[in-house]
Amino acid sequence: MSKNVHIWIWLQNNRLIKAVLDSDTGILKIYDEDDELILKRTGLSKREIREVENCIVRYGAKRLDGQTQSFRFL
């Protein structure tokens, strides 16, 4: 996994949400608690990726360590 890929998790409406943001490729993917893709945005600039991360932090999201295994947090 690239060092510029950030994974965030948070609870929204009693559901676990996961966001994967890649500032190198400008891709944002958001998954629900069943790991189903619910939103994908491409072509984002690094500034837009930072803005999205700031919004996610306001929801109380926690950033996962890049070495964390998938769904280890569950």
The first five atom37 places (N, CA, C, CB, O) and aatype in JSON, in Angstrom:
{
  "aatype": [12, 15, 11, 2, 19, 8, 9, 17, 9, 17, 10, 5, 2, 2, 1, 10, 9, 11, 0, 19, 10, 3, 15, 3, 16, 7, 9, 10, 11, 9, 18, 3, 6, 3, 3, 6, 10, 9, 10, 11, 1, 16, 7, 10, 15, 11, 1, 6, 9, 1, 6, 19, 6, 2, 4, 9, 19, 1, 18, 7, 0, 11, 1, 10, 3, 7, 5, 16, 5, 15, 13, 1, 13, 10],
  "atom_mask": [
    [1, 1, 1, 1, 1],
    [1, 1, 1, 1, 1],
    [1, 1, 1, 1, 1],
    [1, 1, 1, 1, 1],
    [1, 1, 1, 1, 1],
    [1, 1, 1, 1, 1],
    [1, 1, 1, 1, 1],
    [1, 1, 1, 1, 1],
    [1, 1, 1, 1, 1],
    [1, 1, 1, 1, 1],
    [1, 1, 1, 1, 1],
    [1, 1, 1, 1, 1],
    [1, 1, 1, 1, 1],
    [1, 1, 1, 1, 1],
    [1, 1, 1, 1, 1],
    [1, 1, 1, 1, 1],
    [1, 1, 1, 1, 1],
    [1, 1, 1, 1, 1],
    [1, 1, 1, 1, 1],
    [1, 1, 1, 1, 1],
    [1, 1, 1, 1, 1],
    [1, 1, 1, 1, 1],
    [1, 1, 1, 1, 1],
    [1, 1, 1, 1, 1],
    [1, 1, 1, 1, 1],
    [1, 1, 1, 0, 1],
    [1, 1, 1, 1, 1],
    [1, 1, 1, 1, 1],
    [1, 1, 1, 1, 1],
    [1, 1, 1, 1, 1],
    [1, 1, 1, 1, 1],
    [1, 1, 1, 1, 1],
    [1, 1, 1, 1, 1],
    [1, 1, 1, 1, 1],
    [1, 1, 1, 1, 1],
    [1, 1, 1, 1, 1],
    [1, 1, 1, 1, 1],
    [1, 1, 1, 1, 1],
    [1, 1, 1, 1, 1],
    [1, 1, 1, 1, 1],
    [1, 1, 1, 1, 1],
    [1, 1, 1, 1, 1],
    [1, 1, 1, 0, 1],
    [1, 1, 1, 1, 1],
    [1, 1, 1, 1, 1],
    [1, 1, 1, 1, 1],
    [1, 1, 1, 1, 1],
    [1, 1, 1, 1, 1],
    [1, 1, 1, 1, 1],
    [1, 1, 1, 1, 1],
    [1, 1, 1, 1, 1],
    [1, 1, 1, 1, 1],
    [1, 1, 1, 1, 1],
    [1, 1, 1, 1, 1],
    [1, 1, 1, 1, 1],
    [1, 1, 1, 1, 1],
    [1, 1, 1, 1, 1],
    [1, 1, 1, 1, 1],
    [1, 1, 1, 1, 1],
    [1, 1, 1, 0, 1],
    [1, 1, 1, 1, 1],
    [1, 1, 1, 1, 1],
    [1, 1, 1, 1, 1],
    [1, 1, 1, 1, 1],
    [1, 1, 1, 1, 1],
    [1, 1, 1, 0, 1],
    [1, 1, 1, 1, 1],
    [1, 1, 1, 1, 1],
    [1, 1, 1, 1, 1],
    [1, 1, 1, 1, 1],
    [1, 1, 1, 1, 1],
    [1, 1, 1, 1, 1],
    [1, 1, 1, 1, 1],
    [1, 1, 1, 1, 1]
  ],
  "atom_positions": [
    [[0.84, -1.17, 0.0], [0.0, 0.0, 0.0], [0.89, 1.23, 0.0], [-0.96, 0.0, 1.22], [1.88, 1.29, 0.73]],
    [[0.55, 2.21, -0.8], [1.31, 3.45, -0.9], [1.25, 4.22, 0.42], [0.78, 4.32, -2.05], [0.26, 4.15, 1.15]],
    [[2.32, 4.96, 0.7], [2.31, 5.75, 1.93], [1.34, 6.91, 1.84], [3.72, 6.26, 2.23], [1.01, 7.53, 2.86]],
    [[0.87, 7.22, 0.65], [-0.1, 8.31, 0.49], [-1.54, 7.81, 0.45], [0.21, 9.07, -0.77], [-2.44, 8.56, 0.07]],
    [[-1.76, 6.56, 0.83], [-3.11, 6.03, 0.97], [-3.46, 6.08, 2.46], [-3.23, 4.57, 0.39], [-2.78, 5.49, 3.29]],
    [[-4.54, 6.78, 2.77], [-4.99, 6.9, 4.15], [-6.34, 6.2, 4.29], [-5.08, 8.39, 4.58], [-7.22, 6.36, 3.46]],
    [[-6.47, 5.44, 5.38], [-7.72, 4.73, 5.67], [-8.3, 5.32, 6.95], [-7.48, 3.18, 5.82], [-7.62, 5.43, 7.97]],
    [[-9.56, 5.69, 6.88], [-10.27, 6.29, 8.01], [-11.51, 5.46, 8.33], [-10.65, 7.77, 7.72], [-12.12, 4.9, 7.42]],
    [[-11.87, 5.4, 9.6], [-13.11, 4.73, 10.0], [-13.87, 5.63, 10.97], [-12.82, 3.34, 10.66], [-13.28, 6.39, 11.73]],
    [[-15.19, 5.53, 10.93], [-16.03, 6.28, 11.86], [-17.43, 5.68, 11.87], [-16.08, 7.78, 11.49], [-17.81, 4.91, 10.99]],
    [[-18.19, 6.05, 12.91], [-19.59, 5.64, 13.0], [-20.46, 6.77, 12.5], [-19.96, 5.25, 14.46], [-20.27, 7.93, 12.87]],
    [[-21.42, 6.42, 11.66], [-22.38, 7.4, 11.16], [-23.74, 6.72, 11.1], [-21.96, 7.95, 9.75], [-23.9, 5.7, 10.44]],
    [[-24.7, 7.28, 11.79], [-26.05, 6.7, 11.86], [-26.0, 5.25, 12.33], [-26.74, 6.78, 10.48], [-26.67, 4.38, 11.78]],
    [[-25.19, 5.0, 13.35], [-25.01, 3.67, 13.94], [-24.46, 2.64, 12.96], [-26.33, 3.17, 14.49], [-24.67, 1.44, 13.13]],
    [[-23.76, 3.1, 11.94], [-23.13, 2.2, 10.98], [-21.66, 2.54, 10.88], [-23.82, 2.3, 9.58], [-21.28, 3.71, 10.92]],
    [[-20.84, 1.52, 10.75], [-19.41, 1.7, 10.59], [-19.12, 2.05, 9.13], [-18.63, 0.44, 11.03], [-19.55, 1.35, 8.22]],
    [[-18.38, 3.13, 8.92], [-18.04, 3.6, 7.58], [-16.51, 3.62, 7.46], [-18.65, 5.03, 7.31], [-15.81, 3.96, 8.41]],
    [[-16.02, 3.25, 6.29], [-14.58, 3.25, 6.03], [-14.32, 4.07, 4.77], [-14.02, 1.79, 5.89], [-15.01, 3.9, 3.77]],
    [[-13.33, 4.95, 4.84], [-12.93, 5.73, 3.68], [-11.48, 5.43, 3.35], [-13.14, 7.25, 3.93], [-10.64, 5.34, 4.25]],
    [[-11.2, 5.27, 2.07], [-9.84, 5.06, 1.59], [-9.54, 6.2, 0.63], [-9.66, 3.64, 0.9], [-10.19, 6.35, -0.4]],
    [[-8.54, 7.01, 0.99], [-8.17, 8.16, 0.18], [-6.74, 7.99, -0.31], [-8.32, 9.48, 0.98], [-5.83, 7.73, 0.48]],
    [[-6.56, 8.15, -1.61], [-5.23, 8.02, -2.22], [-4.9, 9.36, -2.87], [-5.18, 6.84, -3.27], [-5.45, 9.71, -3.92]],
    [[-3.98, 10.1, -2.24], [-3.65, 11.42, -2.77], [-2.79, 11.35, -4.03], [-2.94, 12.24, -1.72], [-2.73, 12.32, -4.79]],
    [[-2.12, 10.22, -4.28], [-1.33, 10.07, -5.5], [-2.21, 9.95, -6.74], [-0.41, 8.85, -5.4], [-1.93, 10.56, -7.77]],
    [[-3.28, 9.17, -6.62], [-4.16, 8.95, -7.77], [-5.4, 9.84, -7.74], [-4.57, 7.5, -7.83], [-6.13, 9.91, -8.73]],
    [[-5.65, 10.51, -6.61], [-6.82, 11.38, -6.49], [-8.12, 10.61, -6.38], [0.0, 0.0, 0.0], [-9.15, 11.06, -6.86]],
    [[-8.07, 9.43, -5.74], [-9.26, 8.59, -5.63], [-9.74, 8.53, -4.19], [-8.97, 7.17, -6.15], [-8.95, 8.35, -3.26]],
    [[-11.05, 8.68, -4.01], [-11.73, 8.53, -2.73], [-12.72, 7.39, -2.87], [-12.44, 9.85, -2.29], [-13.53, 7.38, -3.8]],
    [[-12.66, 6.43, -1.96], [-13.63, 5.34, -1.93], [-14.2, 5.26, -0.52], [-12.99, 3.97, -2.36], [-13.45, 5.3, 0.46]],
    [[-15.52, 5.15, -0.42], [-16.17, 5.01, 0.87], [-16.97, 3.72, 0.86], [-17.09, 6.24, 1.18], [-17.72, 3.43, -0.07]],
    [[-16.78, 2.93, 1.94], [-17.4, 1.62, 2.07], [-18.3, 1.6, 3.3], [-16.34, 0.5, 2.16], [-18.03, 2.3, 4.28]],
    [[-19.36, 0.79, 3.25], [-20.2, 0.6, 4.43], [-19.64, -0.52, 5.29], [-21.65, 0.3, 4.03], [-18.57, -1.06, 5.0]],
    [[-20.36, -0.85, 6.34], [-19.87, -1.86, 7.29], [-19.79, -3.26, 6.7], [-20.76, -1.89, 8.51], [-19.13, -4.13, 7.26]],
    [[-20.45, -3.49, 5.58], [-20.37, -4.78, 4.89], [-19.29, -4.77, 3.81], [-21.73, -5.14, 4.28], [-19.21, -5.69, 3.0]],
    [[-18.48, -3.72, 3.8], [-17.4, -3.51, 2.84], [-17.92, -3.4, 1.4], [-16.4, -4.64, 2.94], [-17.25, -3.8, 0.45]],
    [[-19.14, -2.85, 1.28], [-19.69, -2.59, -0.05], [-19.4, -1.13, -0.4], [-21.23, -2.88, -0.09], [-19.6, -0.23, 0.41]],
    [[-18.92, -0.92, -1.61], [-18.59, 0.42, -2.08], [-19.87, 1.25, -2.18], [-17.86, 0.37, -3.44], [-20.81, 0.86, -2.88]],
    [[-19.9, 2.39, -1.48], [-21.08, 3.24, -1.56], [-20.79, 4.58, -2.25], [-21.63, 3.5, -0.16], [-21.72, 5.28, -2.65]],
    [[-19.51, 4.92, -2.4], [-19.15, 6.16, -3.1], [-17.73, 6.05, -3.63], [-19.3, 7.38, -2.17], [-16.83, 5.58, -2.93]],
    [[-17.54, 6.49, -4.86], [-16.2, 6.54, -5.44], [-16.08, 7.84, -6.21], [-15.92, 5.31, -6.37], [-16.91, 8.15, -7.07]],
    [[-15.04, 8.6, -5.9], [-14.75, 9.84, -6.62], [-13.34, 9.73, -7.17], [-14.9, 11.09, -5.7], [-12.44, 9.27, -6.47]],
    [[-13.14, 10.14, -8.39], [-11.82, 10.12, -9.01], [-11.47, 11.53, -9.47], [-11.78, 9.13, -10.21], [-12.33, 12.4, -9.56]],
    [[-10.2, 11.74, -9.74], [-9.75, 13.01, -10.27], [-9.65, 14.13, -9.24], [0.0, 0.0, 0.0], [-9.64, 15.3, -9.61]],
    [[-9.57, 13.78, -7.96], [-9.46, 14.79, -6.92], [-8.01, 15.28, -6.81], [-9.95, 14.24, -5.56], [-7.07, 14.51, -6.98]],
    [[-7.85, 16.55, -6.53], [-6.51, 17.1, -6.31], [-6.06, 16.79, -4.88], [-6.49, 18.65, -6.58], [-6.87, 16.38, -4.04]],
    [[-4.78, 16.98, -4.62], [-4.28, 16.75, -3.26], [-4.95, 17.69, -2.27], [-2.75, 16.94, -3.21], [-5.21, 17.3, -1.13]],
    [[-5.24, 18.9, -2.69], [-5.94, 19.85, -1.81], [-7.35, 19.35, -1.5], [-6.01, 21.24, -2.47], [-7.81, 19.44, -0.36]],
    [[-8.04, 18.83, -2.51], [-9.39, 18.29, -2.29], [-9.36, 17.08, -1.38], [-10.05, 17.93, -3.63], [-10.26, 16.9, -0.55]],
    [[-8.35, 16.23, -1.52], [-8.21, 15.07, -0.64], [-8.04, 15.54, 0.81], [-7.0, 14.18, -1.07], [-8.66, 14.98, 1.71]],
    [[-7.21, 16.56, 1.03], [-7.02, 17.11, 2.39], [-8.33, 17.67, 2.93], [-5.94, 18.22, 2.38], [-8.64, 17.48, 4.11]],
    [[-9.1, 18.35, 2.09], [-10.39, 18.9, 2.52], [-11.35, 17.79, 2.93], [-11.01, 19.76, 1.41], [-12.05, 17.91, 3.93]],
    [[-11.38, 16.71, 2.15], [-12.23, 15.56, 2.49], [-11.79, 14.97, 3.82], [-12.18, 14.49, 1.37], [-12.63, 14.66, 4.67]],
    [[-10.48, 14.81, 4.02], [-9.98, 14.27, 5.29], [-10.38, 15.17, 6.45], [-8.47, 14.11, 5.24], [-10.74, 14.66, 7.52]],
    [[-10.32, 16.48, 6.27], [-10.74, 17.4, 7.34], [-12.22, 17.23, 7.67], [-10.46, 18.85, 6.93], [-12.6, 17.28, 8.83]],
    [[-13.04, 17.03, 6.65], [-14.48, 16.79, 6.89], [-14.7, 15.48, 7.63], [-15.25, 16.78, 5.56], [-15.53, 15.4, 8.54]],
    [[-13.96, 14.45, 7.24], [-14.1, 13.14, 7.88], [-13.7, 13.23, 9.35], [-13.23, 12.09, 7.15], [-14.34, 12.61, 10.2]],
    [[-12.66, 13.98, 9.65], [-12.21, 14.15, 11.04], [-13.32, 14.79, 11.87], [-10.92, 15.01, 11.1], [-13.48, 14.45, 13.04]],
    [[-14.08, 15.71, 11.29], [-15.18, 16.34, 12.01], [-16.27, 15.35, 12.4], [-15.79, 17.46, 11.17], [-17.02, 15.58, 13.35]],
    [[-16.37, 14.23, 11.67], [-17.31, 13.16, 12.02], [-16.76, 12.3, 13.16], [-17.6, 12.28, 10.8], [-17.47, 11.42, 13.66]],
    [[-15.52, 12.55, 13.58], [-14.92, 11.77, 14.66], [-14.16, 10.56, 14.15], [0.0, 0.0, 0.0], [-13.95, 9.6, 14.89]],
    [[-13.74, 10.6, 12.9], [-13.03, 9.46, 12.31], [-11.65, 9.28, 12.93], [-12.9, 9.65, 10.8], [-11.03, 10.23, 13.41]],
    [[-11.21, 8.05, 12.89], [-9.86, 7.7, 13.33], [-9.11, 7.16, 12.13], [-9.9, 6.65, 14.49], [-9.63, 6.37, 11.35]],
    [[-7.86, 7.6, 12.0], [-7.03, 7.13, 10.89], [-6.32, 5.87, 11.31], [-6.01, 8.21, 10.45], [-5.71, 5.81, 12.38]],
    [[-6.4, 4.85, 10.46], [-5.73, 3.6, 10.74], [-4.28, 3.67, 10.33], [-6.42, 2.45, 10.02], [-3.92, 4.35, 9.37]],
    [[-3.45, 2.97, 11.07], [-2.04, 2.84, 10.73], [-1.93, 2.1, 9.41], [-1.25, 2.11, 11.86], [-2.7, 1.17, 9.16]],
    [[-1.0, 2.48, 8.57], [-0.82, 1.86, 7.26], [-0.48, 0.38, 7.34], [0.0, 0.0, 0.0], [-0.64, -0.33, 6.35]],
    [[-0.01, -0.1, 8.49], [0.35, -1.49, 8.64], [-0.8, -2.35, 9.18], [1.54, -1.62, 9.54], [-0.66, -3.56, 9.32]],
    [[-1.94, -1.73, 9.47], [-3.08, -2.43, 10.04], [-3.68, -3.4, 9.02], [-4.14, -1.42, 10.52], [-3.87, -3.04, 7.86]],
    [[-3.97, -4.61, 9.46], [-4.61, -5.59, 8.6], [-6.06, -5.19, 8.36], [-4.52, -7.01, 9.23], [-6.67, -4.55, 9.22]],
    [[-6.61, -5.54, 7.22], [-7.99, -5.22, 6.9], [-8.93, -5.76, 7.96], [-8.37, -5.77, 5.53], [-8.83, -6.91, 8.38]],
    [[-9.84, -4.91, 8.38], [-10.9, -5.24, 9.35], [-10.37, -5.72, 10.69], [-11.81, -6.3, 8.78], [-11.11, -6.32, 11.47]],
    [[-9.13, -5.48, 10.96], [-8.59, -5.79, 12.28], [-9.29, -4.96, 13.36], [-7.07, -5.55, 12.32], [-9.4, -5.39, 14.51]],
    [[-9.76, -3.76, 12.99], [-10.39, -2.85, 13.92], [-11.77, -3.32, 14.33], [-10.48, -1.48, 13.33], [-12.3, -2.85, 15.34]],
    [[-12.36, -4.24, 13.59], [-13.68, -4.76, 13.94], [-13.5, -5.76, 15.01], [-14.4, -5.38, 12.74], [-14.48, -6.34, 15.48]]
  ]
}
